[in-house]
Amino acid sequence: MRKLIVSAALGSLLIASIADAQERDPIQAEIKYRQAVYTLIGAHFGPIGAMMRGRQDFDLAAVQSNAATLAAVAPLAVNSFTLESHAENSDALSAIWENRADFDEKMNNLQMGVADFAEAAATATGVDDLREAFGNVGGTCKACHDDYRAEPQNRVR
């Protein structure tokens, strides 16, 4: 419950800052939106990854909750690449807009992978039930990062 309240509060703050930025610069607004989406994805995928890798005690209820949130948030990532919005405060490479069909396919794979993982989590009884679906999600993230994300240099996505 606490995690849900914190996520809602974070989301509200991010929406307010995005609305303010949109009034000033649509490219910066899109970058802020994208950063907000990926902050939420990381906040929910990170704990799952720690549990799947044995760095944190496995908690099926937490995995299920985080997976359901990821399934709801991942489609928002697609909406964060509408403008050609690569800039100094963004790790998005111009290759996104130069190879849009490939990028869109990879974003679709992310959404499908996250949805499959959420479905697997909903019926899982333990960590072994989730390994394949978790690996698939990680693979979709890596595929996109390899081609379309700059190496972070003290910047957020």
N, C-alpha and C positions, 0 to 999 in steps of 0.2 A: 504494500500500500504506500509506504514511504517513497519507494522508487517511482511509483506512478505520480505522486504529488510533485516530486522533484522534477520529473520529466515534463509534467504539465506546466510548472512554473518556468522551467527553462524554455519550453516552447513559446510561452506567452512573451517572455522577454525577447526572444529571438524574432518573433513576429513583429513586435513593436519596433525593434531596431531596423528590421527590413523595411517596414512601412516608411520609416523616417528616411532611410537611404533611397528608396524609390522616388521620393520627391526631389532628390538632388541628382542622382546619376543612375540610370537604369542598369548599366553594366555592373557598377559596384553593388547595386541591389541584388542582381542575380548572383554575383559572387557570394554575398552574405547569405543569401537563401541556400546556395549550394553548401556553404560551410556549415550552416545550421543543420541541414539534412544529414550531412556526413558526420557531424558531431553526434547526432542522435543515433545513427547507424553504429558508430564506434562504441557509444555508451551501452548499446544493447548486444552487440556482437562480441565485444571484448570479454565480458564475463563468461559468455558461452565458450569462447576459445580457451580461456583459462581453465574452465572445467573439463573441456574435451582433452586438453593436453595434460591434465592431472596437476596443474599448478594451483588449483583451488578445489575444495571438496565439491563433488558432483551433487547438484540439487536439481532434481528433475522439474519441480514446480517453477524454479527460477528460469531454467532453460525454456520451458514451455511459455512462460510469460514474456521473456525476452524475444523468443522466436515469433510469437504472435505480434509483438510490437514491430519487429523487423519487417514482417510481411505487410504491415500497414504503412510503414515509412518508406520502404525501398522504392515503391512506384513514384514517390516524390522526387527521387534523384533524377529521373528522366526530365522532369519539368525544370530542372536547374541548369540545363544546357541549351536553352532556346536562343539566346543571343551569343554572338561570338565574344565570349567574355574571358579571354585569357589576359591576365594582367600581372603586375609584379606581386600582388598579394594573393595570387592564385597559382596552384600547381597544375591547372588544366593546360594541356598543350594545344597548340593550334592544330595539331593533327586530328583533334576531335572534329573540327569543322571541315577539314580537308578530306577526311575519310568517314563521313557521316554515316553511311550505310553500315559499315563495319562497327562503328561505335554504337549505333542504335541496336545492332544485333547483340553486342556484348551487354548492353544495358538490359535488353530483354532477357538474356540468359541469367543475369543477376536476379531479376524479378522472379523468374521461374524457379531458380535455385533456392531463393529465400522462401518462396511459397511451398516448395517441396520439403524444405527443412522444417518449416512450421507445421506442415501436415505430419511429417515423421515424428516431430516432438510431441504432438498432441496424442499420439498413440504409443509412444515409447514407454518402455518399462525400465530402461537403463541406458548407460552411455553407449553400449555396443550397438543399440538400435539406431544410433544417430551418426555413427562414424562416416558412412558413405555420403549421406546428405550434407553433413558438415564439410567434408572434403570437397564436394561439388560447389558449395557456396564459396569456399576459400579459393577454389580454382577460377570461379567467375570474377572474383575481385582481382586476383592476380593478373588475369588475362587483360583486363582493362587498364590496370595500373602499369603493366609492362609497356603498353603502347601509348597511353594517353595521359599519364600523370608524370609530372616532373619529379625528380628527386627532391624531397622536401628540404628546404634550406631555411630553417627557422620560420617557416610559413605554415599556415593551415591550408587545407585543400582549397 
